[in-house]
Amino acid sequence: QVQLQESGGGLVQTGGSLRLSCVASGGTFTTLVMFWFRQAPGKEREFVSSIGRGGTIITMGDSVKGRFTISRDNARNTVYLQMDSLNPEDTATYYCAAGPTMSTMEPHRMDYWGKGTLVTVSS
């Protein structure tokens, strides 16, 4: 069974940057499509970005396009989310996930989840 572990969250001021990491174990990382989701208090879990086996990227949502960049390092079994120009609306728990294909981004379609890492952006 695949296990995912996020890290890199914390407290940052408006306009700052963070890089989240997610390390996968227990499976063949190169076969996985990797995703980042986030969930703010009182809100639904929201798709942020995904990256395919060969590096194909999808980033959805006007609020994050141009500010967040997903990448993967297959040699390290790791996916990253670089977050720039952060604002308080980005405050959320960020979750790493693995899913079957690039064609769907719904949370219920994911096969594996990390436990999340909290990002707090102060005003």
N, C-alpha and C positions, 0 to 999 in steps of 0.2 A: 504494500500500500504506500502511495506517495504521501510524504509529509512535507509541509511548507511552513517556513518560519520567517516572518517579517522582522525587520529592524530598521532603525534610522529615524523614527518619529521623535517628536519633542516639541519644545516651545520655541517659537520664532516670531519675530516682529513682522508687521506688515511690510511687504516688499522684499523680504528675505527669501532664502532658498533652503531646501532640504533635498537629500537624496535617500530614498527608501530602497532597501534591498530585500530580496526574498530568496532564500536558499531552499532548493528542493532536494529531497533524499528519498530513497526507497523505490525509485523508478528510473526509467530511461528519459532523462531530461530533454533530450533532443527530439523526442516524439510528442512532447507536450506543447499545446498552445497555452500561453500564459496571459493572465489578466490581472489588472488592478481594479478594485472596486473601492468605494468609500461609503460610509454611513455616518451622517451627522445626527446628533440627538433629535429625536422626534421626526426624522426623515426616513424615507425608504433607502435601501441599499442601491447605490448608483454605479453604473459602469463608468469607468474612467478611460481605460486604454487596454489594448491587447497587442500581443506580438506573436507571430507564427513561428513555425519551426525554422524557416529560412529567413526570418527577419521582417516579414510583412507586418506593417503597423496599422492599427485603426485607433483613432482617438476621437471620441464623440463628446459633444457638449460644447456650446460656445463659451462656457465659463472656463474651460481648461485648454482649449485649442490655442496653440502658440505659447503656452506657459509650461505645460507638462510634456516630458519626453520619456518614452519607454524604451528600454534596450535590454538585451540579454547577452550573457557570456556563457556559452555552452560548456566551455572548458571548466568553469567554476560552478556549474549548475545553478546559476543565479540570474534573476531578472531584477531590473532596476526601474525606479521611477524618479526622474529628476524633476523637481518642482521649483519653479522660479516665479518671482513676482507674486508671492503668496499674499492672500488677503484673508480677513476673518471668515469669509464664506467658505474657505477651504478647510476650516476646522472640522475634523471628522476622524473616525477610526478608519484607517486604510487597510484593506484586506488584499492579500495575494490569493489567486485562485488559478486552477488549471482546468481547462475544458476540452471538449472533443474537437471542435472546429472553430474556424474564424467566422462562420456564418451567423452565429448566435452569441449574444452578449447578456442574456438574461441570467440573473443569479441562480435560478433553479436548474439551469442547464450545466452548471459547473460540477465537476467530479470531485475536486479536492479544494479545501480551504485552509488558509493559515488562520491563526488566532487574532491577527490584527495588530497594528501599531498606531498609537494615538498621535495625531498632529494637531497642535493648538497654535493658532495664529492670533497674536494680540493686536489690538488696535493701535 
